[in-house]
Amino acid sequence: MAVKFECVNVSSKDPERLARFYETIGVRVSVQDPNYDGWQLRNADGEPYVCVWDEHKRGEVHCGLHNDCP
């Protein structure tokens, strides 16, 4: 079975503030929604990345695929 690692999900109670922090230390932040309801930390196209979600809108991120914890 081939598995491709795409991203790690992280939830934040203040995703906009977290994005500003990463920008100040030089990390590329890709925001798709002006309300910061989901954004990404990326190095280059095609590499694994970190997805950050608004915990108030989407809930807290838990372990496992599709939130299935062992």
Secondary structure, DSSP 8 states (H G I E B T S, - for coil): ------EEEEEESSHHHHHHHHHHTT-EEEESSTT-SSEEEESSTTS-EEEEEEHHHH----SSGGG---
